[in-house]
Amino acid sequence: MKAKKPNLCQEYKAARKLRGSQTAVARALGVGQITLSRRETGISQVTKEAMMALLSLPEKKGKPC
């Protein structure tokens, strides 16, 4: 049985979580927090440009294990 491929809004949310909270990432991207929420829940479409902008942000540094 094939593993289900995550949809684009799930990929967007996962990438955003690596970069911080919705509020912090929205501020860095120059959009509203509600915009990120709508993209992550599938209410708004995640465009190629939106995904590229998100991926251009640095990932947060976590605590070493």
N, CA, C and O of each residue as an XYZ file, in Angstrom:
260
protein
N       0.838     -1.178      0.000
C       0.000      0.000      0.000
C       0.885      1.243      0.000
O       1.853      1.323      0.757
N       0.552      2.208     -0.847
C       1.333      3.425     -0.963
C       1.044      4.362      0.204
O      -0.082      4.446      0.695
N       2.090      5.062      0.632
C       1.900      6.102      1.643
C       1.236      7.294      0.962
O       1.573      7.640     -0.170
N       0.299      7.910      1.656
C      -0.406      9.053      1.097
C       0.526     10.261      1.065
O       1.142     10.605      2.073
N       0.623     10.898     -0.094
C       1.470     12.069     -0.252
C       0.799     13.259      0.445
O      -0.389     13.507      0.240
N       1.562     14.001      1.274
C       0.955     15.155      1.927
C       0.556     16.201      0.892
O       1.250     16.399     -0.105
N      -0.554     16.861      1.137
C      -0.971     17.877      0.182
C      -0.185     19.160      0.423
O       0.542     19.278      1.409
N      -0.335     20.095     -0.465
C       0.473     21.305     -0.436
C       0.256     22.119      0.834
O       1.210     22.688      1.366
N      -0.977     22.186      1.332
C      -1.198     22.970      2.547
C      -0.532     22.305      3.752
O      -0.082     23.002      4.661
N      -0.461     20.989      3.777
C       0.246     20.293      4.857
C       1.748     20.530      4.752
O       2.418     20.723      5.767
N       2.276     20.517      3.544
C       3.699     20.792      3.335
C       4.025     22.225      3.746
O       5.065     22.485      4.351
N       3.128     23.149      3.410
C       3.318     24.554      3.764
C       3.355     24.715      5.278
O       4.211     25.420      5.812
N       2.428     24.060      5.968
C       2.366     24.159      7.429
C       3.625     23.576      8.062
O       4.187     24.165      8.986
N       4.063     22.433      7.575
C       5.275     21.802      8.115
C       6.487     22.712      7.922
O       7.308     22.860      8.827
N       6.596     23.317      6.744
C       7.710     24.227      6.463
C       7.624     25.462      7.345
O       8.645     25.951      7.829
N       6.425     25.967      7.556
C       6.254     27.145      8.414
C       6.645     26.830      9.854
O       7.293     27.648     10.507
N       6.263     25.665     10.358
C       6.588     25.291     11.735
C       8.096     25.239     11.963
O       8.567     25.529     13.063
N       8.852     24.875     10.934
C      10.307     24.859     11.044
C      10.883     26.265     11.126
O      12.040     26.448     11.504
N      10.076     27.252     10.774
C      10.550     28.633     10.710
C       9.978     29.519     11.806
O      10.390     30.671     11.945
N       9.032     29.000     12.589
C       8.494     29.781     13.693
C       6.987     29.772     13.734
O       6.328     29.019     13.017
N       6.456     30.625     14.587
C       5.005     30.728     14.765
C       4.365     31.396     13.548
O       5.046     32.032     12.744
N       3.067     31.243     13.430
C       2.366     31.910     12.334
C       2.595     33.412     12.391
O       2.820     34.050     11.363
N       2.538     33.974     13.588
C       2.703     35.422     13.740
C       4.089     35.872     13.293
O       4.214     36.842     12.545
N       5.131     35.174     13.747
C       6.498     35.556     13.397
C       6.760     35.388     11.903
O       7.366     36.255     11.273
N       6.309     34.287     11.347
C       6.544     34.030      9.924
C       5.738     35.013      9.073
O       6.239     35.517      8.068
N       4.513     35.282      9.465
C       3.697     36.251      8.722
C       4.381     37.612      8.703
O       4.423     38.279      7.669
N       4.909     38.015      9.839
C       5.609     39.301      9.926
C       6.812     39.302      8.981
O       7.037     40.279      8.267
N       7.575     38.225      8.975
C       8.758     38.136      8.118
C       8.394     38.168      6.634
O       9.144     38.693      5.811
N       7.230     37.597      6.305
C       6.797     37.558      4.908
C       6.036     38.815      4.489
O       5.818     39.046      3.300
N       5.633     39.623      5.468
C       4.868     40.836      5.153
C       3.416     40.555      4.828
O       2.797     41.278      4.046
N       2.867     39.499      5.429
C       1.450     39.165      5.247
C       0.805     39.051      6.623
O       1.495     39.074      7.642
N      -0.498     38.931      6.649
C      -1.194     38.774      7.907
C      -1.166     37.329      8.393
O      -1.045     36.393      7.603
N      -1.280     37.170      9.695
C      -1.301     35.826     10.285
C      -2.469     35.029      9.740
O      -2.347     33.822      9.536
N      -3.601     35.678      9.498
C      -4.781     34.981      8.981
C      -4.501     34.413      7.591
O      -5.065     33.385      7.216
N      -3.635     35.075      6.829
C      -3.263     34.566      5.501
C      -2.570     33.222      5.629
O      -2.877     32.286      4.891
N      -1.626     33.124      6.574
C      -0.938     31.844      6.772
C      -1.924     30.778      7.239
O      -1.882     29.641      6.770
N      -2.798     31.142      8.150
C      -3.782     30.193      8.653
C      -4.652     29.657      7.519
O      -4.917     28.457      7.448
N      -5.083     30.527      6.655
C      -5.933     30.110      5.529
C      -5.188     29.214      4.551
O      -5.767     28.280      3.997
N      -3.919     29.490      4.340
C      -3.119     28.625      3.462
C      -2.941     27.246      4.087
O      -3.045     26.228      3.403
N      -2.672     27.219      5.386
C      -2.414     25.956      6.074
C      -3.652     25.073      6.186
O      -3.537     23.849      6.258
N      -4.828     25.682      6.201
C      -6.061     24.904      6.312
C      -6.726     24.635      4.965
O      -7.744     23.947      4.897
N      -6.147     25.179      3.897
C      -6.692     24.929      2.571
C      -7.775     25.894      2.139
O      -8.347     25.738      1.060
N      -8.070     26.896      2.970
C      -9.082     27.891      2.594
C      -8.566     28.736      1.434
O      -9.304     29.048      0.500
N      -7.284     29.103      1.511
C      -6.635     29.848      0.430
C      -5.614     28.936     -0.237
O      -5.008     28.081      0.409
N      -5.438     29.127     -1.514
C      -4.489     28.317     -2.277
C      -3.055     28.718     -1.936
O      -2.757     29.902     -1.776
N      -2.180     27.740     -1.828
C      -0.754     28.006     -1.650
C      -0.148     28.110     -3.044
O      -0.039     27.118     -3.764
N       0.238     29.312     -3.407
C       0.833     29.510     -4.728
C       2.303     29.103     -4.700
O       2.909     28.962     -3.638
N       2.847     28.921     -5.872
C       4.271     28.592     -5.979
C       5.109     29.714     -5.374
O       6.117     29.460     -4.715
N       4.687     30.950     -5.601
C       5.411     32.105     -5.075
C       5.360     32.146     -3.547
O       6.350     32.474     -2.892
N       4.188     31.806     -2.984
C       4.042     31.795     -1.525
C       4.935     30.727     -0.906
O       5.566     30.966      0.124
N       4.992     29.559     -1.521
C       5.836     28.497     -1.004
C       7.307     28.880     -1.116
O       8.075     28.645     -0.184
N       7.708     29.463     -2.234
C       9.101     29.870     -2.419
C       9.491     30.940     -1.403
O      10.598     30.910     -0.865
N       8.596     31.879     -1.139
C       8.878     32.927     -0.154
C       9.069     32.316      1.227
O       9.990     32.689      1.953
N       8.198     31.375      1.592
C       8.313     30.709      2.887
C       9.637     29.955      2.985
O      10.339     30.059      3.991
N       9.974     29.209      1.961
C      11.198     28.410      1.981
C      12.458     29.270      1.968
O      13.538     28.789      2.312
N      12.333     30.536      1.575
C      13.501     31.421      1.570
C      13.866     31.894      2.978
O      14.964     32.407      3.195
N      12.943     31.722      3.941
C      13.228     32.121      5.316
C      14.086     31.053      5.982
O      13.940     29.866      5.693
N      14.976     31.469      6.868
C      15.820     30.483      7.553
C      15.004     29.658      8.558
O      14.036     30.145      9.143
N      15.411     28.419      8.739
C      14.787     27.573      9.751
C      15.270     28.018     11.117
O      16.394     28.497     11.265
N      14.404     27.856     12.123
C      14.788     28.186     13.489
C      15.821     27.189     13.966
O      15.786     26.013     13.603
N      16.725     27.663     14.771
C      17.727     26.789     15.388
C      17.110     26.171     16.627
O      16.619     26.881     17.505
N      17.135     24.862     16.700
C      16.611     24.164     17.869
C      17.709     23.886     18.875
O      18.893     24.067     18.590
N      17.310     23.454     20.031
C      18.284     23.064     21.057
C      18.910     21.738     20.645
O      18.196     20.836     20.205
N      20.218     21.600     20.776
C      20.844     20.320     20.431
C      20.396     19.216     21.388
O      20.187     19.467     22.575
N      20.251     18.019     20.881
C      19.818     16.884     21.694
C      20.962     16.335     22.514
O      20.780     15.373     23.261
